[in-house]
Each structure stands twice: as C-alpha cells, then as structure tokens.
Amino acid sequence: MNQSILCNDDFCWDDAVSQMRFTALVGGAVVTCYLSMSYLERAGFGEKTSRAAVTYCEMIQFDIEEDAQKAIAEERLDESGAIYLT
C-alpha cells in the first residue's frame, strides 16, 4: 500500500462528464482526482453504470493510488490543483 497518497472512500460518478471523482490525501492536503472512462476501460472496467464504476474503483483503489502518486510526482496537477487520470 502506498502511504504517500491515500484515496478517500468517496468515489462518485459524474454522469455529466462521464468521469469518476474522488479525493485523496497527499501530505496532509486534500487533492481532487478524476478518472476518465478510458482510464477505467484500460483498467478492465466493462459495465457502463455508475454503481458498477464505483464498485470497480473500490476494488482497484491501490492501483489508482499508484497512478495518482505518479501524476503528482510528475507534477501533472492542473491550475486548480486537481489530478486527471485519462
């Protein structure tokens, strides 16, 4: 388990933009993270329902944390401080 970034249990599907949203703790700061549908599909997600997407993200949470940590290390945060994993 990655200790430098911890995902909160607040995965939420946003139908308007077809993205998963969640927050993570990074060095004591809260960072908003977004996962695109293409990211989820590459990770093996196949169903197209919001409930299934949330459940799937909970199952692969540690992989998501690793990808988010990599994005932070590469300074891929946008101007608002959010991370987009696509």
C-alpha positions in Angstrom: 0.0 0.0 0.0 1.2 3.5 -0.9 1.5 5.7 2.2 2.3 9.0 0.5 -1.2 9.2 -1.1 -4.4 7.8 0.4 -7.7 7.7 -1.5 -10.7 8.5 0.5 -13.8 6.3 0.2 -15.7 9.0 -1.7 -15.8 7.7 -5.2 -18.6 9.4 -7.1 -19.6 9.1 -10.8 -20.3 12.3 -12.6 -22.7 11.5 -15.5 -22.4 15.0 -17.0 -18.7 14.5 -17.8 -18.5 10.6 -17.7 -15.8 10.7 -15.1 -15.2 9.3 -11.6 -14.4 11.9 -8.9 -12.7 11.2 -5.6 -10.4 12.9 -3.1 -7.1 11.8 -1.9 -4.8 12.9 1.0 -1.4 13.9 -0.2 1.0 15.1 2.5 -2.0 16.3 4.6 -3.6 18.2 1.7 -6.8 17.1 0.0 -6.5 16.7 -3.8 -9.5 16.2 -6.1 -8.9 13.4 -8.6 -10.8 12.5 -11.7 -10.7 9.2 -13.7 -11.9 9.2 -17.3 -13.9 6.4 -18.8 -10.9 5.5 -21.0 -8.8 5.1 -17.9 -11.3 2.8 -16.3 -11.7 0.7 -19.5 -7.9 0.3 -19.8 -8.0 -0.9 -16.2 -10.6 -3.6 -17.1 -13.9 -1.9 -16.4 -16.6 -3.0 -18.8 -20.0 -2.1 -17.4 -21.4 1.3 -18.0 -23.4 2.0 -14.8 -22.4 4.5 -12.1 -22.9 1.9 -9.3 -20.6 -0.6 -11.1 -18.0 2.1 -11.7 -17.9 3.0 -8.0 -17.6 -0.7 -7.0 -14.9 -1.3 -9.6 -12.8 1.7 -8.4 -13.1 0.5 -4.8 -11.7 -2.9 -6.0 -8.7 -1.3 -7.8 -8.1 1.5 -5.3 -4.5 0.7 -4.7 -3.7 0.8 -8.4 -5.5 4.1 -8.6 -3.4 5.4 -5.7 -0.2 4.4 -7.5 -1.3 6.2 -10.7 -2.3 9.3 -8.8 1.1 9.2 -6.9 2.9 9.1 -10.3 0.9 12.0 -11.6 1.7 14.0 -8.5 5.4 13.2 -8.8 5.3 14.3 -12.5 3.6 17.5 -11.4 0.5 16.8 -13.6 -1.9 18.8 -11.4 -4.0 21.4 -13.2 -4.2 25.0 -12.3 -6.8 24.3 -9.6 -4.6 21.5 -8.1 -6.7 18.6 -9.4 -5.4 15.4 -11.0 -6.9 14.0 -14.2 -6.1 10.3 -14.9 -7.0 9.6 -18.5 
